[in-house]
Amino acid sequence: MKLPDPPLDQVSETAGDWPLHGLAEDMRPALAEALARGPAGLATIISLGEGGPRPVGAQMVFGAESRAGFLSGGCIEADVEGHARASMADGRARRLVYGEGSPWPDIRLLCGARIEILVERIAPDDPAARTLLDLARARIPATWTSDGERRLCASLSDAAPAWPGAFSRRFDPPPRLVVFGGDPTALAVASLGAQSGFQTTLVRPKGPVSPPPLPGVAYRRDDVVGAVAAIGLDAWTAVAICGHDEAVDHQALLAALPSAAPYVGLLGARRRLGARLDRLRADGVTEQDLRKLRAPIGLDLGGKAPFEVAVAVIGEIMATRHGQPALARREA
């Protein structure tokens, strides 16, 4: 049942005029930051009718003086925040309905969707939240299950079925991007990757001591084998090889293609690809692993400027992540 909440004019105004808080997709960093300062409010879309810009499982996190995420593109976020802050104060969960069947007909959804949202208070010592954050740091897939009052989180392999009235969603490890290279194209790919939500590392063996001035981009200058061993290439890591050193590129391909990384892209001329593939075969790379290679790298958007290539690369990685084979594969 809907509980009475304070009027919206009591909701804190911390986001300013531009909803930059909505740019983040993964709410776990925001949840960790909020819990470091006290209780947090967590709002999750648990049911969705036709339409709606955000999927089931989309979330917002509210801290003492922060907010992150978005649920509708601006139609309901302020109202959800009011309920979330009330929940943070009294500890009681809310189930909110917007659109058809809503008790607030004055809140209109331009998309025409029906959205049901679970709002709950998360305490700093909440065991489920701590498990969720620990599994994210360990890069282990997790299942989060909650009815607003009771919460459980476990690794995907240990998760139990949801109980009646509870909602479950899966959390994969945060996506990562490893970029090999140091020219403007590599810098553009790394920069756009970080802006797109990837935990991004630029690898430039024997590169400058100072890291590139790119926000959110880690930097390694050790050799390919050492860098790959330190980073780890798992099923949530994409590799973009954008160097102009054939020896380094070859070593990166030898490390990345047999790994669990689902995306390996290579920048380079199409006319030289055959010889590069033959060299990989001679060094033991299997045909199955070679089928993973995207070369030339990126969607065929026609552009050659650094950020045009970066858009093509990040777009291809996202197509691979979301299972869009028609976009994700380009014949050599």
WODAJO-V306204 format. One record per pair of residues at least 24 apart in sequence whose C-alpha atoms are under 8 Angstrom apart, sorted by sequence separation. I is the first residue (numbers start at 0). J is the second residue. D is the distance in whole Angstrom. If there is no record, write none. Layout:
# WODAJO-V306204
I_J_D, I_J_D
This chain:
# WODAJO-V306204
38_62_7, 39_63_7, 93_117_6, 94_118_6, 127_151_5, 128_152_7, 143_167_6, 144_168_7, 173_197_7, 174_198_6, 175_199_6, 176_200_6, 177_201_6, 178_202_6, 179_203_6, 190_214_7, 202_226_7, 223_247_7, 236_260_5, 237_261_6, 238_262_6, 239_263_6, 240_264_6, 241_265_6, 242_266_7, 37_62_7, 38_63_7, 92_117_7, 93_118_5, 126_151_8, 127_152_5, 142_167_7, 143_168_5, 173_198_7, 177_202_7, 181_206_8, 190_215_8, 233_258_7, 234_259_5, 235_260_7, 236_261_7, 237_262_5, 238_263_5, 239_264_5, 240_265_5, 241_266_5, 269_294_7, 36_62_8, 37_63_7, 44_70_7, 92_118_6, 93_119_7, 127_153_8, 142_168_6, 143_169_6, 190_216_7, 224_250_8, 232_258_6, 233_259_5, 234_260_5, 235_261_7, 236_262_7, 237_263_6, 238_264_6, 239_265_6, 240_266_6, 241_267_8, 249_275_8, 253_279_7, 269_295_6, 33_60_8, 36_63_7, 92_119_5, 120_147_8, 142_169_5, 143_170_7, 186_213_8, 189_216_7, 223_250_7, 224_251_8, 227_254_7, 232_259_6, 233_260_5, 234_261_6, 239_266_8, 252_279_8, 257_284_7, 265_292_7, 267_294_7, 268_295_7, 33_61_7, 34_62_7, 91_119_7, 92_120_7, 119_147_5, 141_169_6, 142_170_6, 223_251_6, 232_260_5, 256_284_8, 263_291_7, 264_292_6, 265_293_6, 266_294_7, 267_295_6, 298_326_7, 33_62_5, 90_119_8, 91_120_7, 117_146_8, 118_147_7, 119_148_8, 140_169_7, 141_170_5, 262_291_7, 263_292_5, 264_293_4, 265_294_5, 266_295_6, 267_296_8, 298_327_7, 30_60_6, 32_62_8, 33_63_7, 90_120_6, 117_147_7, 140_170_6, 141_171_6, 224_254_7, 249_279_8, 261_291_7, 262_292_7, 263_293_6, 264_294_6, 265_295_6, 266_296_5, 299_329_8, 29_60_7, 30_61_8, 75_106_7, 140_171_5, 223_254_8, 253_284_7, 257_288_6, 262_293_8, 264_295_7, 265_296_5, 298_329_7, 26_58_7, 30_62_8, 33_65_7, 74_106_7, 86_118_7, 87_119_8, 139_171_7, 140_172_6, 256_288_5, 264_296_5, 26_59_7, 74_107_7, 75_108_8, 86_119_6, 87_120_5, 138_171_8, 139_172_6, 256_289_7, 264_297_7, 26_60_7, 74_108_6, 86_120_6, 87_121_8, 138_172_5, 74_109_8, 83_118_6, 138_173_7, 256_291_7, 293_328_7, 294_329_8, 82_118_7, 83_119_7, 135_171_8, 136_172_8, 256_292_7, 293_329_7, 295_331_7, 29_66_8, 42_79_8, 83_120_7, 135_172_5, 294_331_6, 29_67_6, 134_172_8, 135_173_7, 79_118_8, 26_67_7, 42_83_7, 26_68_7, 41_83_7, 40_83_5, 204_247_8, 23_67_7, 24_68_6, 40_84_7, 23_68_6, 20_66_6, 21_67_6, 22_68_7, 40_86_7, 20_67_4, 21_68_4, 40_87_6, 20_68_6, 21_69_5, 39_87_6, 264_312_8, 20_69_8, 38_87_6, 13_64_7, 14_65_8, 13_65_6, 14_66_7, 11_64_8, 13_66_8, 93_147_7, 262_316_7, 92_147_5, 91_147_8, 92_148_7, 185_241_5, 91_148_8, 184_241_7, 185_242_7, 239_296_8, 262_319_7, 52_110_8, 261_319_8, 51_110_6, 177_236_7, 179_238_8, 50_110_6, 51_111_7, 175_235_6, 176_236_6, 177_237_6, 178_238_6, 179_239_6, 180_240_7, 181_241_8, 182_242_7, 50_111_6, 51_112_5, 174_235_5, 175_236_5, 176_237_5, 177_238_5, 178_239_5, 179_240_5, 180_241_5, 181_242_7, 49_111_8, 50_112_5, 51_113_8, 173_235_7, 174_236_6, 175_237_6, 176_238_6, 177_239_6, 178_240_6, 179_241_6, 180_242_4, 269_331_7, 49_112_5, 50_113_8, 51_114_8, 172_235_7, 174_237_8, 176_239_7, 178_241_7, 179_242_6, 180_243_7, 48_112_5, 49_113_7, 171_235_8, 47_112_7, 48_113_5, 47_113_6, 48_114_6, 10_77_8, 46_113_8, 47_114_5, 46_114_6, 47_115_6, 45_114_8, 46_115_5, 179_248_8, 7_77_7, 10_80_7, 44_114_7, 45_115_6, 46_116_7, 7_78_7, 10_81_6, 44_115_6, 45_116_6, 9_81_8, 44_116_4, 45_117_6, 179_251_8, 43_116_5, 44_117_6, 239_312_8, 7_81_6, 10_84_8, 42_116_6, 43_117_5, 6_81_7, 42_117_6, 43_118_7, 5_81_7, 41_117_8, 42_118_4, 4_81_7, 5_82_8, 41_118_6, 42_119_7, 4_82_6, 40_118_7, 41_119_5, 40_119_6, 41_120_6, 237_316_7, 5_85_7, 40_120_5, 41_121_7, 4_85_6, 39_120_6, 40_121_6, 38_120_7, 39_121_5, 38_121_6, 39_122_7, 38_122_5, 39_123_8, 37_122_7, 38_123_6, 37_123_6, 34_121_8, 36_123_8, 34_122_7, 35_123_7, 34_123_5, 2_93_7, 1_93_6, 0_93_7, 1_94_7, 0_94_7, 1_95_7, 31_132_7, 27_132_7, 56_168_6, 191_306_8, 188_305_8, 187_305_6, 188_306_7, 191_309_7, 187_306_5, 191_310_7, 184_304_8, 185_305_8, 188_308_7, 45_166_7, 184_305_4, 188_309_4, 192_313_7, 183_305_6, 184_306_7, 187_309_6, 188_310_8, 191_313_7, 184_308_7, 188_312_7, 184_309_7, 188_313_7, 25_173_8, 24_196_7, 23_196_7
